[in-house]
């Protein structure tokens, strides 16, 4: 009987206690900051950096999340303010099509060179 009562008490407390939305916000902040470059630290994401810029970016992202902004809205705001370079994965558009197509072109060119070398011998 004690086991059943204890089990019911545990189930009721886990059901009645609201989920911790703070943890969800922290996970969103971590995910967003991992995809942003730190403008002060070369080669580090905002998540990894401890510069003043990175700390202020983390606070800004937290404020935007509390305002109810989506991830895309936050990225668009930061792109307008700092440029496309701040995002690690730029969008495919007329300015970045060469960056996205260059690896494919090099892969095809390298494959053709290998096929040519193999068939000549």
Secondary structure, DSSP 8 states (H G I E B T S, - for coil): -HHHHHHHHHHHHHHHS---HHHHHHHHHHHHHHTBB-SSSTT-BTTT--SHHHHHHHHHHHHHHHTT--HHHHHHHHHHHH-GGGBSS---STTTHHHHHHHHHHHHHHHHHHHHHHHH-
